[in-house]
Amino acid sequence: MSEVIEMALMEAEEKMDKALEVARDDMSTIRTGRAHPGMFAKLEVDYYGSPTPLQQLASFTVQDARTLLITPYDKSALRDVEKSLRDSDLGANPSNDGNAIRIVMPQLTEERRKEYIKLARTKGEDAKVSVRNIRRHAKDAIDRAVKDGDVGEDEGTRAEKELESLTKKHVDAVDEVLRHKETELLEV
């Protein structure tokens, strides 16, 4: 296989892997009925005037399925952490005992579960669109190489088939992540 095609396929696979990873991260921030630290991955706290990810400021302990204990490393940040949790869209009601913040996640209503499933599907579709855009760019590079005479048509066709199987593998992986999240959300 020519170097041009190998580079295009390698770059496409790296970018598709990244898109899949972003999809996994996005899905982990969608709340389910269970308490888990991943829900707070995108939450930032105003720490001494600069937005800082909560996960850099505190440790998390899952006490039971719906209770999470957040212990800031710096006790002076306790109020700011509590404010960020209150202002977030997680529907959490934090209680501060002076040392740590306890969060009891409310039970999800049927309506809320459906909203979260819809959100998960949107994020899944965004990831698939991203993978398809990467495929299109790689296919353009392959077509350009064939047109410029850098590679033969047979090699171009083989590379396109490989690109298709790569795309299918990543789209299927996104679907699997989505299916897993939907199952998690429907668990009562």
Rosetta silent file (secondary structure, phi, psi, omega in degrees, C-alpha in Angstrom):
SEQUENCE: MSEVIEMALMEAEEKMDKALEVARDDMSTIRTGRAHPGMFAKLEVDYYGSPTPLQQLASFTVQDARTLLITPYDKSALRDVEKSLRDSDLGANPSNDGNAIRIVMPQLTEERRKEYIKLARTKGEDAKVSVRNIRRHAKDAIDRAVKDGDVGEDEGTRAEKELESLTKKHVDAVDEVLRHKETELLEV
SCORE:     score description
SCORE:     0.000 S_00000001
   1 L     0.000  140.499 -177.467    0.000    0.000    0.000 S_00000001
   2 L   -70.311  158.934 -177.865    1.328    3.440   -0.844 S_00000001
   3 H   -64.741  -37.248 -179.051    2.472    5.816    1.855 S_00000001
   4 H   -61.130  -46.710 -178.344   -0.183    8.414    0.935 S_00000001
   5 H   -69.348  -42.164  178.345   -3.019    5.948    1.433 S_00000001
   6 H   -58.525  -43.486  179.354   -1.493    4.471    4.586 S_00000001
   7 H   -63.577  -44.215 -179.260   -1.200    7.947    6.089 S_00000001
   8 H   -61.729  -43.209 -179.275   -4.796    8.832    5.136 S_00000001
   9 H   -69.717  -40.179 -179.814   -6.136    5.606    6.688 S_00000001
  10 H   -64.603  -44.940  179.558   -3.993    5.927    9.801 S_00000001
  11 H   -62.829  -41.911  179.213   -5.045    9.535   10.342 S_00000001
  12 H   -62.029  -43.509 -178.884   -8.702    8.613    9.776 S_00000001
  13 H   -64.630  -42.065  178.724   -8.510    5.784   12.314 S_00000001
  14 H   -60.288  -45.763 -178.284   -6.877    8.042   14.935 S_00000001
  15 H   -67.148  -37.568  178.279   -9.531   10.714   14.456 S_00000001
  16 H   -65.967  -39.433  176.810  -12.357    8.144   14.545 S_00000001
  17 H   -60.364  -41.716  179.366  -10.935    6.710   17.779 S_00000001
  18 H   -63.989  -43.194  179.264  -10.947   10.233   19.225 S_00000001
  19 H   -60.745  -40.321  178.441  -14.570   10.792   18.112 S_00000001
  20 H   -65.392  -41.029  178.427  -15.544    7.519   19.808 S_00000001
  21 H   -63.425  -41.607  177.524  -13.727    8.559   22.989 S_00000001
  22 H   -62.038  -41.996  178.539  -15.539   11.919   22.981 S_00000001
  23 H   -60.695  -44.360  178.648  -18.849   10.053   22.586 S_00000001
  24 H   -61.177  -44.738  179.634  -17.997    7.840   25.585 S_00000001
  25 H   -62.444  -43.831  179.227  -17.069   10.890   27.664 S_00000001
  26 H   -61.156  -42.449 -178.826  -20.269   12.694   26.642 S_00000001
  27 H   -65.757  -35.616 -176.798  -22.381    9.664   27.516 S_00000001
  28 H   -69.140  -20.747  179.486  -20.731    9.324   30.927 S_00000001
  29 L   -83.923  -11.025  177.782  -21.833   12.851   31.868 S_00000001
  30 L   -78.033  127.104 -174.918  -25.499   11.988   31.266 S_00000001
  31 L   -71.375  137.594  172.121  -27.044   11.200   34.597 S_00000001
  32 L  -114.447 -169.645  179.770  -28.556    7.810   35.284 S_00000001
  33 L   -72.469  -11.481 -177.403  -30.314    6.646   38.424 S_00000001
  34 L  -101.845  150.099  175.921  -26.931    5.833   39.976 S_00000001
  35 L   -86.091  129.978  174.542  -24.408    8.200   41.517 S_00000001
  36 L  -152.272  146.896 -175.203  -20.976    8.076   39.866 S_00000001
  37 H   -58.507  -27.930 -179.349  -18.050   10.530   39.677 S_00000001
  38 H   -59.952  -22.152  179.738  -18.231   10.710   35.848 S_00000001
  39 H   -63.413  -24.290 -175.255  -21.386   12.800   36.174 S_00000001
  40 H  -102.172   10.755 -175.843  -19.219   15.674   37.371 S_00000001
  41 L   -58.282  -36.186 -176.313  -16.553   15.402   34.661 S_00000001
  42 L   -97.778    1.420 -177.048  -17.621   18.605   32.911 S_00000001
  43 L   -81.287  130.838  179.401  -18.456   20.566   36.068 S_00000001
  44 E  -116.041  148.728 -179.458  -16.173   23.501   36.852 S_00000001
  45 E  -117.330  140.138  176.081  -15.761   25.390   40.124 S_00000001
  46 E   -77.741   96.458 -175.048  -14.733   29.023   40.459 S_00000001
  47 E  -108.318  108.346 -176.528  -11.545   28.373   42.442 S_00000001
  48 L    51.032   43.984  173.628   -9.685   31.573   43.357 S_00000001
  49 L    85.676   -3.386  177.727  -11.123   33.336   40.317 S_00000001
  50 E  -125.281  137.601  179.568  -10.387   30.705   37.686 S_00000001
  51 E   -66.250  122.206 -176.937  -12.727   27.945   36.471 S_00000001
  52 E  -125.799  134.708  177.853  -11.233   24.636   37.614 S_00000001
  53 E   -58.127  133.802 -178.823  -12.609   21.126   36.928 S_00000001
  54 H   -55.251  -37.206 -176.236  -14.255   19.735   40.067 S_00000001
  55 H   -66.929  -13.910  175.384  -12.371   16.449   39.656 S_00000001
  56 H   -89.821  -14.524 -174.666   -9.077   18.318   40.231 S_00000001
  57 H  -102.816  -13.465 -171.951  -10.358   19.884   43.458 S_00000001
  58 E  -150.364  161.801  172.652  -11.944   16.962   45.288 S_00000001
  59 E  -102.387  153.739 -177.312  -12.084   13.234   45.851 S_00000001
  60 E  -119.666  136.848  175.499  -15.265   11.264   45.228 S_00000001
  61 E  -131.209  121.622  177.059  -16.631    8.359   47.244 S_00000001
  62 E   -85.032  116.030 -177.245  -19.714    6.429   46.136 S_00000001
  63 E   -88.321  -38.402  172.371  -21.504    5.482   49.356 S_00000001
  64 E  -155.592 -171.387 -173.220  -24.442    3.669   47.782 S_00000001
  65 L   -56.310  -31.493 -176.064  -26.332    3.628   44.483 S_00000001
  66 L  -120.317    3.472 -177.318  -27.651    7.178   44.881 S_00000001
  67 E  -117.715  132.336 -179.573  -25.297    8.808   47.396 S_00000001
  68 E  -129.287  135.957  178.014  -21.943   10.379   46.587 S_00000001
  69 E  -108.099  124.603  179.955  -19.522   12.034   49.011 S_00000001
  70 E  -112.885  118.972 -178.450  -17.343   14.823   47.598 S_00000001
  71 E  -115.691  107.412  178.745  -14.391   15.853   49.765 S_00000001
  72 E   -65.510  142.112  177.088  -12.475   18.942   48.583 S_00000001
  73 L   -68.183  -34.487  179.100   -8.697   18.754   49.056 S_00000001
  74 L  -109.188  111.508 -175.610   -8.777   22.414   50.112 S_00000001
  75 H   -60.804  -24.506 -179.589  -11.498   23.002   52.740 S_00000001
  76 H   -69.520  -14.950 -179.852  -11.694   26.704   51.784 S_00000001
  77 H   -89.564   -2.192 -175.723  -13.154   25.627   48.413 S_00000001
  78 H   -53.106  -48.761 -178.881  -16.100   23.848   50.081 S_00000001
  79 H   -62.761  -42.997 -179.464  -18.574   26.720   49.540 S_00000001
  80 H   -65.506  -39.105  177.708  -17.551   27.208   45.890 S_00000001
  81 H   -63.192  -45.972 -179.821  -17.871   23.471   45.203 S_00000001
  82 H   -60.882  -42.524  179.468  -21.307   23.422   46.821 S_00000001
  83 H   -62.107  -44.260  179.110  -22.415   26.453   44.757 S_00000001
  84 H   -61.668  -40.668  179.195  -21.262   24.822   41.497 S_00000001
  85 H   -65.413  -42.309  179.633  -23.145   21.635   42.369 S_00000001
  86 H   -63.310  -41.568 -176.634  -26.301   23.593   43.218 S_00000001
  87 H   -78.560  -12.143 -177.493  -26.114   25.616   39.981 S_00000001
  88 L   -71.582  166.786 -179.851  -25.463   22.537   37.789 S_00000001
  89 L   -93.999   21.237 -177.579  -28.199   20.875   35.738 S_00000001
  90 L   -81.881  -12.388 -179.114  -27.714   17.530   37.502 S_00000001
  91 L    72.903   23.617 -178.532  -30.710   18.000   39.768 S_00000001
  92 L   -91.346  145.685  176.920  -28.504   17.307   42.785 S_00000001
  93 E  -117.393   93.598 -175.499  -29.203   18.764   46.190 S_00000001
  94 E   -74.345  143.051  172.611  -25.832   18.993   47.994 S_00000001
  95 E  -122.557  131.406 -172.668  -25.613   19.087   51.784 S_00000001
  96 E  -103.715  124.769  178.997  -22.466   20.466   53.371 S_00000001
  97 L  -105.252   11.622  179.145  -21.297   19.113   56.758 S_00000001
  98 L    98.117  -25.839  178.892  -18.251   21.394   57.035 S_00000001
  99 L  -116.220  -35.448 -175.792  -15.766   18.790   55.773 S_00000001
 100 L  -145.045  169.683  178.123  -17.440   17.207   52.775 S_00000001
 101 E  -117.722  126.776  178.657  -20.481   17.515   50.572 S_00000001
 102 E  -102.862  132.283  178.233  -22.998   14.698   50.421 S_00000001
 103 E  -121.289  122.901  173.371  -25.170   14.395   47.351 S_00000001
 104 E  -106.626  114.284 -177.908  -28.232   12.180   47.280 S_00000001
 105 L   -75.336  129.374  178.138  -29.371   11.873   43.683 S_00000001
 106 L   -68.410  154.027  177.167  -33.149   12.033   43.342 S_00000001
 107 L   -62.728  139.641  178.861  -34.926    9.134   41.677 S_00000001
 108 L   -78.012  135.547  175.364  -35.350    9.754   37.949 S_00000001
 109 L   -81.525  162.452  179.121  -38.895   10.257   36.719 S_00000001
 110 H   -58.277  -41.948 -178.858  -40.069    8.490   33.558 S_00000001
 111 H   -63.211  -42.830 -179.463  -40.203   11.843   31.760 S_00000001
 112 H   -65.800  -39.120  177.566  -36.648   12.719   32.820 S_00000001
 113 H   -59.979  -43.717 -179.978  -35.382    9.295   31.657 S_00000001
 114 H   -63.840  -38.875  177.217  -36.907    9.913   28.219 S_00000001
 115 H   -61.871  -44.273 -178.978  -35.241   13.340   28.061 S_00000001
 116 H   -66.376  -36.891  177.647  -31.876   11.794   28.920 S_00000001
 117 H   -64.286  -42.577  178.309  -32.342    9.058   26.317 S_00000001
 118 H   -61.242  -42.593  177.739  -33.121   11.718   23.722 S_00000001
 119 H   -61.907  -44.434  179.482  -29.985   13.617   24.785 S_00000001
 120 H   -61.339  -41.930  178.995  -27.904   10.425   24.563 S_00000001
 121 H   -64.063  -39.297  177.751  -29.230    9.732   21.059 S_00000001
 122 H   -62.457  -45.599  179.209  -28.359   13.278   19.978 S_00000001
 123 H   -64.036  -38.535  177.381  -24.816   12.884   21.318 S_00000001
 124 H   -63.811  -42.840  179.609  -24.558    9.489   19.594 S_00000001
 125 H   -65.732  -39.396  176.469  -25.726   10.953   16.298 S_00000001
 126 H   -58.973  -42.743 -179.933  -23.208   13.806   16.630 S_00000001
 127 H   -64.230  -41.256 -179.986  -20.434   11.237   17.102 S_00000001
 128 H   -66.579  -38.412  177.306  -21.570    9.283   14.022 S_00000001
 129 H   -62.422  -41.266  178.726  -21.672   12.483   11.942 S_00000001
 130 H   -60.656  -46.332  179.027  -18.147   13.221   13.122 S_00000001
 131 H   -61.306  -42.317 -179.570  -16.967    9.731   12.083 S_00000001
 132 H   -67.203  -35.715  176.075  -18.615   10.131    8.670 S_00000001
 133 H   -64.057  -40.029  177.441  -16.967   13.533    8.156 S_00000001
 134 H   -62.747  -43.069  177.851  -13.596   11.951    8.922 S_00000001
 135 H   -58.772  -44.341 -178.293  -14.388    9.218    6.384 S_00000001
 136 H   -60.915  -43.614  179.616  -15.250   11.848    3.763 S_00000001
 137 H   -63.703  -42.462  179.430  -11.944   13.672    4.289 S_00000001
 138 H   -65.418  -40.441  179.662   -9.963   10.421    4.066 S_00000001
 139 H   -64.403  -40.082  176.512  -11.878    9.380    0.930 S_00000001
 140 H   -59.841  -41.840  179.459  -11.105   12.767   -0.655 S_00000001
 141 H   -64.174  -41.296  178.709   -7.396   12.222    0.094 S_00000001
 142 H   -65.241  -46.656  179.239   -7.530    8.732   -1.462 S_00000001
 143 H   -59.664  -41.070  179.749   -9.420   10.016   -4.532 S_00000001
 144 H   -63.050  -42.075  179.896   -6.905   12.844   -4.925 S_00000001
 145 H   -63.482  -39.324  178.760   -3.994   10.353   -4.757 S_00000001
 146 H   -67.534  -45.155 -178.078   -5.630    8.190   -7.447 S_00000001
 147 H   -63.633  -39.279 -179.721   -6.391   11.228   -9.634 S_00000001
 148 L   -76.081   -7.546  178.794   -2.842   12.598   -9.300 S_00000001
 149 L    83.680   11.046  178.886   -1.465    9.200  -10.322 S_00000001
 150 L   -69.968  -31.657  178.628    0.302    8.604   -6.990 S_00000001
 151 L  -136.156  158.930  178.789   -1.522    5.269   -6.630 S_00000001
 152 L   -79.117  164.710 -179.068   -3.359    2.920   -8.962 S_00000001
 153 H   -64.927  -36.957  178.832   -7.141    2.601   -9.106 S_00000001
 154 H   -60.599  -44.601  179.808   -7.067   -0.929   -7.661 S_00000001
 155 H   -65.779  -37.832  176.752   -5.138    0.275   -4.644 S_00000001
 156 H   -61.828  -42.648  179.246   -7.537    3.227   -4.300 S_00000001
 157 H   -65.106  -43.673  177.698  -10.518    0.865   -4.361 S_00000001
 158 H   -60.674  -42.771 -179.480   -8.909   -1.418   -1.767 S_00000001
 159 H   -64.325  -39.269  178.568   -8.185    1.582    0.462 S_00000001
 160 H   -64.792  -38.324  177.643  -11.792    2.771    0.157 S_00000001
 161 H   -64.396  -41.408  178.539  -13.043   -0.670    1.206 S_00000001
 162 H   -63.811  -40.624  178.146  -10.711   -0.588    4.200 S_00000001
 163 H   -62.539  -41.617  178.280  -11.945    2.919    5.022 S_00000001
 164 H   -61.881  -43.216 -177.939  -15.567    1.706    4.851 S_00000001
 165 H   -68.370  -35.297  175.834  -14.871   -1.168    7.246 S_00000001
 166 H   -62.335  -44.690 -179.931  -13.080    1.252    9.602 S_00000001
 167 H   -63.322  -46.272 -179.223  -16.077    3.596    9.479 S_00000001
 168 H   -60.662  -42.247  179.736  -18.541    0.758   10.082 S_00000001
 169 H   -59.205  -43.604 -177.536  -16.492   -0.479   13.060 S_00000001
 170 H   -74.426  -37.980  177.422  -16.553    2.978   14.681 S_00000001
 171 H   -64.667  -41.296  177.702  -20.235    3.680   13.939 S_00000001
 172 H   -63.079  -38.114  178.920  -21.110    0.277   15.434 S_00000001
 173 H   -65.027  -40.764  176.920  -19.021    1.111   18.514 S_00000001
 174 H   -62.211  -43.870  178.345  -20.917    4.414   18.944 S_00000001
 175 H   -59.864  -39.616 -179.963  -24.204    2.499   18.626 S_00000001
 176 H   -65.217  -42.790  177.559  -23.013    0.046   21.290 S_00000001
 177 H   -61.035  -42.894  179.749  -22.117    2.898   23.684 S_00000001
 178 H   -64.609  -44.938  179.245  -25.548    4.410   23.048 S_00000001
 179 H   -59.178  -43.301  179.940  -27.334    1.076   23.593 S_00000001
 180 H   -61.830  -42.735 -179.136  -25.479    0.623   26.876 S_00000001
 181 H   -66.614  -41.169  178.540  -26.447    4.124   28.034 S_00000001
 182 H   -62.276  -42.863  178.662  -30.113    3.612   27.108 S_00000001
 183 H   -60.234  -43.590  178.822  -30.173    0.329   29.055 S_00000001
 184 H   -60.697  -41.694 -177.978  -28.612    2.116   32.033 S_00000001
 185 H   -71.068  -29.346 -177.818  -31.208    4.884   31.831 S_00000001
 186 H   -83.689  -13.835  177.254  -34.152    2.498   31.632 S_00000001
 187 L   -64.725  129.433  178.597  -33.019    0.559   34.741 S_00000001
 188 L  -105.491    0.000    0.000  -35.283    1.433   37.643 S_00000001
